[in-house]
Amino acid sequence: MPLIDLFAWIVLLVVIATLVAALVALGVMPGRIARRRGHPWAEAVAIGSWATLVFGFVFWPLVLVWAYVDVPAKRDTVR
């Protein structure tokens, strides 16, 4: 195998490894953000992030926004 073919295979493997690493980083990011911010449904955010990445990436930005949304505190109603 010529040296240029070996170099091409190495470049291809590095590109594939980079794409896989980027996909994993995108899948983990909303869940980590939600856990760090103390989101009450942090596990649901993490699962939603992975599910949207597996099924087409369409709702991933929505899950990212959900990771930043804080649940409003319940107000005590005094009558």
C-alpha positions in Angstrom: 0.0 0.0 0.0 1.5 3.3 -1.0 2.1 6.0 1.6 -0.6 8.3 0.2 -3.2 5.6 0.7 -2.1 5.1 4.3 -2.3 8.8 4.9 -5.8 8.9 3.4 -7.0 6.2 5.7 -5.5 8.0 8.7 -7.3 11.2 7.7 -10.5 9.3 7.2 -10.3 7.7 10.7 -9.5 11.1 12.3 -12.5 12.7 10.6 -14.8 9.9 11.7 -13.5 10.1 15.2 -14.1 13.8 15.3 -17.6 13.5 14.0 -18.4 10.9 16.7 -16.9 13.0 19.4 -18.9 16.0 18.3 -22.1 14.0 18.3 -21.4 12.7 21.8 -20.6 16.3 23.0 -23.9 17.6 21.6 -25.8 14.7 23.1 -24.4 15.3 26.6 -24.5 19.1 26.7 -28.1 19.9 27.5 -28.2 17.2 30.3 -25.0 18.6 31.9 -26.3 22.2 31.7 -29.6 21.2 33.3 -27.9 19.3 36.1 -25.5 22.2 36.8 -28.4 24.6 37.0 -30.4 22.4 39.3 -33.2 21.8 36.8 -36.0 19.6 38.4 -36.3 17.5 35.2 -32.6 17.2 34.4 -32.8 13.5 33.5 -35.7 14.2 31.1 -33.6 16.9 29.5 -30.7 14.5 29.0 -32.9 11.8 27.6 -34.6 14.3 25.3 -31.3 15.5 24.0 -30.2 12.0 23.1 -33.6 11.1 21.6 -33.6 14.2 19.3 -30.1 13.5 18.2 -31.0 9.9 17.3 -34.2 10.8 15.6 -33.0 13.7 13.4 -31.6 16.6 15.4 -34.8 18.6 14.8 -35.8 19.3 18.4 -32.3 19.5 19.9 -32.3 23.3 20.1 -35.6 23.2 21.9 -34.1 20.7 24.4 -31.2 23.1 24.8 -33.5 26.0 25.7 -35.4 23.7 28.0 -32.1 23.0 29.9 -31.9 26.7 30.7 -35.5 27.3 31.6 -36.2 27.6 35.3 -39.4 26.4 36.8 -41.3 29.2 38.4 -41.4 29.0 42.2 -44.8 28.2 43.7 -46.3 31.2 45.4 -48.0 30.6 48.7 -51.6 31.8 48.4 -52.8 33.3 51.6 -56.5 33.8 51.9 
